[in-house]
Amino acid sequence: MTESRETRKAELRERLIEVTSGQIGAKGLLHLKAREITAEAGCALGALYTVFGDLDELVLRVNARTLTRLRQALEPVGAGEGPVARLQAQTRAYIAFASDHPKHWAALFEFQLAPEKPLPDWMRAEQEALMALIAAPLSQVFPALGEAALMIRVRTFFGAVQGAVQLALQDRFIAVPRAKLDAEMSDLVLALCRGFPA
């Protein structure tokens, strides 16, 4: 009986994640509503809170899966190439992922936990795994950096690329045209790698 109850709970958990992911993909994070999620999942509103602590945790679970998919898209690209070429290939793969999954990608940056809520360890691990993909080639570009300084460089690098990509894909003021984005980002990566002091 207990196993059956746990099985049903696991199935509901998975269904809620899938429904939430589908709704984010269709209409974006900002239009997400718990009642619509549970209605589509075929369960009572209260069932969501027996499986997840709150709606924030459910969204974080979806975002964690998006991070996993993003990491899987970036991992194989540029393998066997030099570090700068690998970073350029990762950047192109990042742009492609963001272009192909715009609402899931946007949800990674739109979602904010309340200040009093700590980021769960499992979500932090997903973020760190993605950053490690950037850190590997960057550590070859800047071999003199210690671990702490390297991770600051990774954040700076990611922030520079992310800002330009976000402006372009959301067609914001002074955005790089999408047709030019891959080439411009490859040049930006090269400039960042050459331009930092040794």
Rosetta constraint file for C-alpha pairs under 8 A:
AtomPair CA 1 CA 5 HARMONIC 6.24 0.50
AtomPair CA 2 CA 6 HARMONIC 6.15 0.50
AtomPair CA 3 CA 7 HARMONIC 6.00 0.50
AtomPair CA 4 CA 8 HARMONIC 6.18 0.50
AtomPair CA 5 CA 9 HARMONIC 6.16 0.50
AtomPair CA 6 CA 10 HARMONIC 6.11 0.50
AtomPair CA 7 CA 11 HARMONIC 6.16 0.50
AtomPair CA 8 CA 12 HARMONIC 6.11 0.50
AtomPair CA 9 CA 13 HARMONIC 6.07 0.50
AtomPair CA 9 CA 51 HARMONIC 6.83 0.50
AtomPair CA 10 CA 14 HARMONIC 6.22 0.50
AtomPair CA 11 CA 15 HARMONIC 6.12 0.50
AtomPair CA 12 CA 16 HARMONIC 6.06 0.50
AtomPair CA 12 CA 41 HARMONIC 7.95 0.50
AtomPair CA 12 CA 51 HARMONIC 7.67 0.50
AtomPair CA 13 CA 17 HARMONIC 6.31 0.50
AtomPair CA 13 CA 51 HARMONIC 6.06 0.50
AtomPair CA 13 CA 52 HARMONIC 7.82 0.50
AtomPair CA 14 CA 18 HARMONIC 6.16 0.50
AtomPair CA 15 CA 19 HARMONIC 6.03 0.50
AtomPair CA 15 CA 41 HARMONIC 6.24 0.50
AtomPair CA 16 CA 20 HARMONIC 5.96 0.50
AtomPair CA 16 CA 37 HARMONIC 7.02 0.50
AtomPair CA 16 CA 38 HARMONIC 7.21 0.50
AtomPair CA 16 CA 41 HARMONIC 6.04 0.50
AtomPair CA 16 CA 48 HARMONIC 7.58 0.50
AtomPair CA 16 CA 58 HARMONIC 7.84 0.50
AtomPair CA 17 CA 21 HARMONIC 6.00 0.50
AtomPair CA 17 CA 58 HARMONIC 6.64 0.50
AtomPair CA 17 CA 59 HARMONIC 8.00 0.50
AtomPair CA 17 CA 61 HARMONIC 7.06 0.50
AtomPair CA 17 CA 62 HARMONIC 6.10 0.50
AtomPair CA 18 CA 22 HARMONIC 6.11 0.50
AtomPair CA 18 CA 62 HARMONIC 7.99 0.50
AtomPair CA 19 CA 23 HARMONIC 6.17 0.50
AtomPair CA 19 CA 37 HARMONIC 6.32 0.50
AtomPair CA 19 CA 40 HARMONIC 6.92 0.50
AtomPair CA 19 CA 41 HARMONIC 6.35 0.50
AtomPair CA 20 CA 24 HARMONIC 6.11 0.50
AtomPair CA 20 CA 32 HARMONIC 7.86 0.50
AtomPair CA 20 CA 37 HARMONIC 6.15 0.50
AtomPair CA 20 CA 58 HARMONIC 7.80 0.50
AtomPair CA 20 CA 59 HARMONIC 7.38 0.50
AtomPair CA 20 CA 62 HARMONIC 7.21 0.50
AtomPair CA 21 CA 25 HARMONIC 6.11 0.50
AtomPair CA 21 CA 62 HARMONIC 5.90 0.50
AtomPair CA 21 CA 104 HARMONIC 7.69 0.50
AtomPair CA 22 CA 26 HARMONIC 6.13 0.50
AtomPair CA 23 CA 27 HARMONIC 5.95 0.50
AtomPair CA 23 CA 28 HARMONIC 6.93 0.50
AtomPair CA 23 CA 29 HARMONIC 8.00 0.50
AtomPair CA 23 CA 32 HARMONIC 7.02 0.50
AtomPair CA 23 CA 37 HARMONIC 7.75 0.50
AtomPair CA 24 CA 28 HARMONIC 4.26 0.50
AtomPair CA 24 CA 29 HARMONIC 5.15 0.50
AtomPair CA 24 CA 31 HARMONIC 7.95 0.50
AtomPair CA 24 CA 32 HARMONIC 6.89 0.50
AtomPair CA 24 CA 103 HARMONIC 6.30 0.50
AtomPair CA 24 CA 104 HARMONIC 6.30 0.50
AtomPair CA 24 CA 107 HARMONIC 7.68 0.50
AtomPair CA 25 CA 101 HARMONIC 7.28 0.50
AtomPair CA 25 CA 102 HARMONIC 7.79 0.50
AtomPair CA 25 CA 103 HARMONIC 5.31 0.50
AtomPair CA 25 CA 104 HARMONIC 5.75 0.50
AtomPair CA 26 CA 103 HARMONIC 7.56 0.50
AtomPair CA 27 CA 31 HARMONIC 6.39 0.50
AtomPair CA 27 CA 32 HARMONIC 7.83 0.50
AtomPair CA 27 CA 103 HARMONIC 7.40 0.50
AtomPair CA 28 CA 32 HARMONIC 7.05 0.50
AtomPair CA 28 CA 103 HARMONIC 5.17 0.50
AtomPair CA 28 CA 104 HARMONIC 7.30 0.50
AtomPair CA 28 CA 106 HARMONIC 7.93 0.50
AtomPair CA 28 CA 107 HARMONIC 7.09 0.50
AtomPair CA 29 CA 103 HARMONIC 7.31 0.50
AtomPair CA 29 CA 104 HARMONIC 7.96 0.50
AtomPair CA 29 CA 107 HARMONIC 5.64 0.50
AtomPair CA 29 CA 110 HARMONIC 7.44 0.50
AtomPair CA 29 CA 111 HARMONIC 7.57 0.50
AtomPair CA 32 CA 36 HARMONIC 7.72 0.50
AtomPair CA 32 CA 37 HARMONIC 7.77 0.50
AtomPair CA 33 CA 37 HARMONIC 6.37 0.50
AtomPair CA 34 CA 38 HARMONIC 6.25 0.50
AtomPair CA 34 CA 45 HARMONIC 7.09 0.50
AtomPair CA 34 CA 55 HARMONIC 6.93 0.50
AtomPair CA 35 CA 39 HARMONIC 6.01 0.50
AtomPair CA 35 CA 45 HARMONIC 6.04 0.50
AtomPair CA 36 CA 40 HARMONIC 6.19 0.50
AtomPair CA 37 CA 41 HARMONIC 6.10 0.50
AtomPair CA 38 CA 42 HARMONIC 5.93 0.50
AtomPair CA 38 CA 43 HARMONIC 5.28 0.50
AtomPair CA 38 CA 44 HARMONIC 6.12 0.50
AtomPair CA 38 CA 45 HARMONIC 5.66 0.50
AtomPair CA 38 CA 47 HARMONIC 7.99 0.50
AtomPair CA 38 CA 48 HARMONIC 7.00 0.50
AtomPair CA 39 CA 43 HARMONIC 6.23 0.50
AtomPair CA 39 CA 44 HARMONIC 7.27 0.50
AtomPair CA 39 CA 45 HARMONIC 7.83 0.50
AtomPair CA 43 CA 47 HARMONIC 6.37 0.50
AtomPair CA 43 CA 48 HARMONIC 7.92 0.50
AtomPair CA 44 CA 48 HARMONIC 7.38 0.50
AtomPair CA 45 CA 49 HARMONIC 7.55 0.50
AtomPair CA 46 CA 50 HARMONIC 6.67 0.50
AtomPair CA 47 CA 51 HARMONIC 6.50 0.50
AtomPair CA 48 CA 52 HARMONIC 5.98 0.50
AtomPair CA 48 CA 54 HARMONIC 7.48 0.50
AtomPair CA 48 CA 55 HARMONIC 7.84 0.50
AtomPair CA 49 CA 53 HARMONIC 5.52 0.50
AtomPair CA 49 CA 54 HARMONIC 5.68 0.50
AtomPair CA 49 CA 55 HARMONIC 7.82 0.50
AtomPair CA 52 CA 57 HARMONIC 6.18 0.50
AtomPair CA 52 CA 58 HARMONIC 6.27 0.50
AtomPair CA 53 CA 57 HARMONIC 6.24 0.50
AtomPair CA 54 CA 58 HARMONIC 6.78 0.50
AtomPair CA 55 CA 59 HARMONIC 6.28 0.50
AtomPair CA 56 CA 60 HARMONIC 6.11 0.50
AtomPair CA 56 CA 113 HARMONIC 7.12 0.50
AtomPair CA 57 CA 61 HARMONIC 6.18 0.50
AtomPair CA 58 CA 62 HARMONIC 6.49 0.50
AtomPair CA 59 CA 63 HARMONIC 6.13 0.50
AtomPair CA 60 CA 64 HARMONIC 5.94 0.50
AtomPair CA 60 CA 123 HARMONIC 7.24 0.50
AtomPair CA 61 CA 65 HARMONIC 6.42 0.50
AtomPair CA 61 CA 123 HARMONIC 7.87 0.50
AtomPair CA 62 CA 66 HARMONIC 6.35 0.50
AtomPair CA 63 CA 67 HARMONIC 6.18 0.50
AtomPair CA 63 CA 104 HARMONIC 7.41 0.50
AtomPair CA 63 CA 107 HARMONIC 7.08 0.50
AtomPair CA 63 CA 108 HARMONIC 5.94 0.50
AtomPair CA 64 CA 68 HARMONIC 6.27 0.50
AtomPair CA 64 CA 123 HARMONIC 5.99 0.50
AtomPair CA 64 CA 126 HARMONIC 6.34 0.50
AtomPair CA 65 CA 69 HARMONIC 6.23 0.50
AtomPair CA 66 CA 70 HARMONIC 6.09 0.50
AtomPair CA 66 CA 104 HARMONIC 6.68 0.50
AtomPair CA 66 CA 105 HARMONIC 7.30 0.50
AtomPair CA 66 CA 108 HARMONIC 7.93 0.50
AtomPair CA 67 CA 71 HARMONIC 6.03 0.50
AtomPair CA 67 CA 126 HARMONIC 6.46 0.50
AtomPair CA 67 CA 127 HARMONIC 7.13 0.50
AtomPair CA 67 CA 130 HARMONIC 7.28 0.50
AtomPair CA 68 CA 72 HARMONIC 6.16 0.50
AtomPair CA 68 CA 126 HARMONIC 6.82 0.50
AtomPair CA 69 CA 73 HARMONIC 6.23 0.50
AtomPair CA 70 CA 74 HARMONIC 6.34 0.50
AtomPair CA 70 CA 94 HARMONIC 7.35 0.50
AtomPair CA 70 CA 97 HARMONIC 6.76 0.50
AtomPair CA 70 CA 130 HARMONIC 7.96 0.50
AtomPair CA 71 CA 75 HARMONIC 5.90 0.50
AtomPair CA 71 CA 129 HARMONIC 7.63 0.50
AtomPair CA 71 CA 130 HARMONIC 5.59 0.50
AtomPair CA 71 CA 133 HARMONIC 7.76 0.50
AtomPair CA 72 CA 76 HARMONIC 7.41 0.50
AtomPair CA 73 CA 77 HARMONIC 7.64 0.50
AtomPair CA 73 CA 93 HARMONIC 6.61 0.50
AtomPair CA 73 CA 94 HARMONIC 7.70 0.50
AtomPair CA 73 CA 97 HARMONIC 7.36 0.50
AtomPair CA 74 CA 90 HARMONIC 5.40 0.50
AtomPair CA 74 CA 93 HARMONIC 5.94 0.50
AtomPair CA 74 CA 94 HARMONIC 6.83 0.50
AtomPair CA 74 CA 133 HARMONIC 7.69 0.50
AtomPair CA 75 CA 90 HARMONIC 7.88 0.50
AtomPair CA 75 CA 133 HARMONIC 6.84 0.50
AtomPair CA 77 CA 86 HARMONIC 6.88 0.50
AtomPair CA 77 CA 89 HARMONIC 5.87 0.50
AtomPair CA 77 CA 90 HARMONIC 6.07 0.50
AtomPair CA 77 CA 93 HARMONIC 7.40 0.50
AtomPair CA 78 CA 82 HARMONIC 7.96 0.50
AtomPair CA 78 CA 85 HARMONIC 6.59 0.50
AtomPair CA 78 CA 86 HARMONIC 4.20 0.50
AtomPair CA 78 CA 87 HARMONIC 7.47 0.50
AtomPair CA 78 CA 89 HARMONIC 5.42 0.50
AtomPair CA 78 CA 90 HARMONIC 6.96 0.50
AtomPair CA 79 CA 86 HARMONIC 6.70 0.50
AtomPair CA 81 CA 85 HARMONIC 6.00 0.50
AtomPair CA 81 CA 86 HARMONIC 5.78 0.50
AtomPair CA 82 CA 86 HARMONIC 6.06 0.50
AtomPair CA 82 CA 137 HARMONIC 7.94 0.50
AtomPair CA 83 CA 87 HARMONIC 6.16 0.50
AtomPair CA 83 CA 137 HARMONIC 4.54 0.50
AtomPair CA 83 CA 138 HARMONIC 6.76 0.50
AtomPair CA 83 CA 140 HARMONIC 6.37 0.50
AtomPair CA 83 CA 141 HARMONIC 6.50 0.50
AtomPair CA 84 CA 88 HARMONIC 6.18 0.50
AtomPair CA 84 CA 137 HARMONIC 7.13 0.50
AtomPair CA 84 CA 138 HARMONIC 7.92 0.50
AtomPair CA 84 CA 141 HARMONIC 7.30 0.50
AtomPair CA 84 CA 189 HARMONIC 7.40 0.50
AtomPair CA 84 CA 190 HARMONIC 6.63 0.50
AtomPair CA 84 CA 193 HARMONIC 7.17 0.50
AtomPair CA 85 CA 89 HARMONIC 6.14 0.50
AtomPair CA 86 CA 90 HARMONIC 6.09 0.50
AtomPair CA 86 CA 137 HARMONIC 6.94 0.50
AtomPair CA 87 CA 91 HARMONIC 6.11 0.50
AtomPair CA 87 CA 134 HARMONIC 7.04 0.50
AtomPair CA 87 CA 137 HARMONIC 6.72 0.50
AtomPair CA 87 CA 138 HARMONIC 7.88 0.50
AtomPair CA 87 CA 189 HARMONIC 7.04 0.50
AtomPair CA 88 CA 92 HARMONIC 6.34 0.50
AtomPair CA 88 CA 185 HARMONIC 7.53 0.50
AtomPair CA 88 CA 186 HARMONIC 5.13 0.50
AtomPair CA 88 CA 189 HARMONIC 6.21 0.50
AtomPair CA 88 CA 190 HARMONIC 7.73 0.50
AtomPair CA 89 CA 93 HARMONIC 6.22 0.50
AtomPair CA 90 CA 94 HARMONIC 6.02 0.50
AtomPair CA 91 CA 95 HARMONIC 6.25 0.50
AtomPair CA 91 CA 161 HARMONIC 7.67 0.50
AtomPair CA 91 CA 182 HARMONIC 7.89 0.50
AtomPair CA 91 CA 185 HARMONIC 7.04 0.50
AtomPair CA 91 CA 186 HARMONIC 7.26 0.50
AtomPair CA 92 CA 96 HARMONIC 6.22 0.50
AtomPair CA 92 CA 182 HARMONIC 5.81 0.50
AtomPair CA 92 CA 185 HARMONIC 7.70 0.50
AtomPair CA 92 CA 186 HARMONIC 7.64 0.50
AtomPair CA 93 CA 97 HARMONIC 6.12 0.50
AtomPair CA 94 CA 98 HARMONIC 6.17 0.50
AtomPair CA 95 CA 99 HARMONIC 6.02 0.50
AtomPair CA 95 CA 165 HARMONIC 6.85 0.50
AtomPair CA 95 CA 182 HARMONIC 7.40 0.50
AtomPair CA 96 CA 100 HARMONIC 6.04 0.50
AtomPair CA 97 CA 101 HARMONIC 5.95 0.50
AtomPair CA 97 CA 102 HARMONIC 7.86 0.50
AtomPair CA 97 CA 105 HARMONIC 7.83 0.50
AtomPair CA 98 CA 102 HARMONIC 5.10 0.50
AtomPair CA 98 CA 105 HARMONIC 5.55 0.50
AtomPair CA 98 CA 106 HARMONIC 7.96 0.50
AtomPair CA 98 CA 169 HARMONIC 7.94 0.50
AtomPair CA 99 CA 169 HARMONIC 7.05 0.50
AtomPair CA 101 CA 105 HARMONIC 5.96 0.50
AtomPair CA 102 CA 106 HARMONIC 5.96 0.50
AtomPair CA 103 CA 107 HARMONIC 6.06 0.50
AtomPair CA 104 CA 108 HARMONIC 6.81 0.50
AtomPair CA 105 CA 109 HARMONIC 7.47 0.50
AtomPair CA 106 CA 110 HARMONIC 6.08 0.50
AtomPair CA 107 CA 111 HARMONIC 5.75 0.50
AtomPair CA 113 CA 117 HARMONIC 6.23 0.50
AtomPair CA 113 CA 118 HARMONIC 7.83 0.50
AtomPair CA 113 CA 119 HARMONIC 7.57 0.50
AtomPair CA 119 CA 123 HARMONIC 6.73 0.50
AtomPair CA 119 CA 124 HARMONIC 6.63 0.50
AtomPair CA 120 CA 124 HARMONIC 6.35 0.50
AtomPair CA 121 CA 125 HARMONIC 6.07 0.50
AtomPair CA 122 CA 126 HARMONIC 6.51 0.50
AtomPair CA 123 CA 127 HARMONIC 6.40 0.50
AtomPair CA 124 CA 128 HARMONIC 6.11 0.50
AtomPair CA 125 CA 129 HARMONIC 6.08 0.50
AtomPair CA 126 CA 130 HARMONIC 6.46 0.50
AtomPair CA 127 CA 131 HARMONIC 6.33 0.50
AtomPair CA 128 CA 132 HARMONIC 6.04 0.50
AtomPair CA 129 CA 133 HARMONIC 6.80 0.50
AtomPair CA 130 CA 134 HARMONIC 7.19 0.50
AtomPair CA 131 CA 135 HARMONIC 6.13 0.50
AtomPair CA 131 CA 154 HARMONIC 6.90 0.50
AtomPair CA 131 CA 155 HARMONIC 7.90 0.50
AtomPair CA 132 CA 136 HARMONIC 6.13 0.50
AtomPair CA 133 CA 137 HARMONIC 7.55 0.50
AtomPair CA 134 CA 138 HARMONIC 6.25 0.50
AtomPair CA 134 CA 154 HARMONIC 6.44 0.50
AtomPair CA 135 CA 139 HARMONIC 5.79 0.50
AtomPair CA 135 CA 150 HARMONIC 7.04 0.50
AtomPair CA 135 CA 151 HARMONIC 6.94 0.50
AtomPair CA 135 CA 154 HARMONIC 5.94 0.50
AtomPair CA 136 CA 140 HARMONIC 7.02 0.50
AtomPair CA 137 CA 141 HARMONIC 6.54 0.50
AtomPair CA 138 CA 142 HARMONIC 6.05 0.50
AtomPair CA 138 CA 150 HARMONIC 7.67 0.50
AtomPair CA 138 CA 154 HARMONIC 7.30 0.50
AtomPair CA 139 CA 143 HARMONIC 5.21 0.50
AtomPair CA 139 CA 145 HARMONIC 7.32 0.50
AtomPair CA 139 CA 150 HARMONIC 6.79 0.50
AtomPair CA 141 CA 193 HARMONIC 6.78 0.50
AtomPair CA 142 CA 150 HARMONIC 7.87 0.50
AtomPair CA 142 CA 198 HARMONIC 6.81 0.50
AtomPair CA 144 CA 198 HARMONIC 7.57 0.50
AtomPair CA 145 CA 149 HARMONIC 5.70 0.50
AtomPair CA 145 CA 150 HARMONIC 5.50 0.50
AtomPair CA 146 CA 150 HARMONIC 5.92 0.50
AtomPair CA 147 CA 151 HARMONIC 6.28 0.50
AtomPair CA 148 CA 152 HARMONIC 6.50 0.50
AtomPair CA 149 CA 153 HARMONIC 6.27 0.50
AtomPair CA 150 CA 154 HARMONIC 6.17 0.50
AtomPair CA 151 CA 155 HARMONIC 6.29 0.50
AtomPair CA 152 CA 156 HARMONIC 6.24 0.50
AtomPair CA 153 CA 157 HARMONIC 5.98 0.50
AtomPair CA 154 CA 158 HARMONIC 6.03 0.50
AtomPair CA 155 CA 159 HARMONIC 5.92 0.50
AtomPair CA 156 CA 160 HARMONIC 6.18 0.50
AtomPair CA 157 CA 161 HARMONIC 6.40 0.50
AtomPair CA 157 CA 192 HARMONIC 7.43 0.50
AtomPair CA 158 CA 162 HARMONIC 5.80 0.50
AtomPair CA 159 CA 163 HARMONIC 5.93 0.50
AtomPair CA 160 CA 164 HARMONIC 6.58 0.50
AtomPair CA 161 CA 165 HARMONIC 6.15 0.50
AtomPair CA 161 CA 185 HARMONIC 7.04 0.50
AtomPair CA 161 CA 188 HARMONIC 7.81 0.50
AtomPair CA 161 CA 189 HARMONIC 7.84 0.50
AtomPair CA 162 CA 166 HARMONIC 5.89 0.50
AtomPair CA 163 CA 167 HARMONIC 6.27 0.50
AtomPair CA 164 CA 168 HARMONIC 6.25 0.50
AtomPair CA 164 CA 175 HARMONIC 7.31 0.50
AtomPair CA 164 CA 176 HARMONIC 7.53 0.50
AtomPair CA 165 CA 169 HARMONIC 6.03 0.50
AtomPair CA 165 CA 181 HARMONIC 7.57 0.50
AtomPair CA 166 CA 170 HARMONIC 5.91 0.50
AtomPair CA 167 CA 171 HARMONIC 5.81 0.50
AtomPair CA 167 CA 172 HARMONIC 4.96 0.50
AtomPair CA 167 CA 173 HARMONIC 7.25 0.50
AtomPair CA 167 CA 174 HARMONIC 7.70 0.50
AtomPair CA 167 CA 175 HARMONIC 5.11 0.50
AtomPair CA 167 CA 176 HARMONIC 7.46 0.50
AtomPair CA 168 CA 172 HARMONIC 6.42 0.50
AtomPair CA 168 CA 175 HARMONIC 4.57 0.50
AtomPair CA 168 CA 176 HARMONIC 5.20 0.50
AtomPair CA 168 CA 177 HARMONIC 6.26 0.50
AtomPair CA 168 CA 178 HARMONIC 6.17 0.50
AtomPair CA 168 CA 181 HARMONIC 7.35 0.50
AtomPair CA 169 CA 178 HARMONIC 6.89 0.50
AtomPair CA 171 CA 175 HARMONIC 5.88 0.50
AtomPair CA 171 CA 177 HARMONIC 7.93 0.50
AtomPair CA 176 CA 180 HARMONIC 6.63 0.50
AtomPair CA 176 CA 181 HARMONIC 6.04 0.50
AtomPair CA 176 CA 184 HARMONIC 7.99 0.50
AtomPair CA 177 CA 181 HARMONIC 6.22 0.50
AtomPair CA 178 CA 182 HARMONIC 7.84 0.50
AtomPair CA 180 CA 184 HARMONIC 6.10 0.50
AtomPair CA 181 CA 185 HARMONIC 5.93 0.50
AtomPair CA 182 CA 186 HARMONIC 6.18 0.50
AtomPair CA 183 CA 187 HARMONIC 6.32 0.50
AtomPair CA 184 CA 188 HARMONIC 6.12 0.50
AtomPair CA 185 CA 189 HARMONIC 6.09 0.50
AtomPair CA 186 CA 190 HARMONIC 6.33 0.50
AtomPair CA 187 CA 191 HARMONIC 6.11 0.50
AtomPair CA 188 CA 192 HARMONIC 6.06 0.50
AtomPair CA 189 CA 193 HARMONIC 6.17 0.50
AtomPair CA 190 CA 194 HARMONIC 6.17 0.50
AtomPair CA 191 CA 195 HARMONIC 5.52 0.50
AtomPair CA 192 CA 196 HARMONIC 6.24 0.50
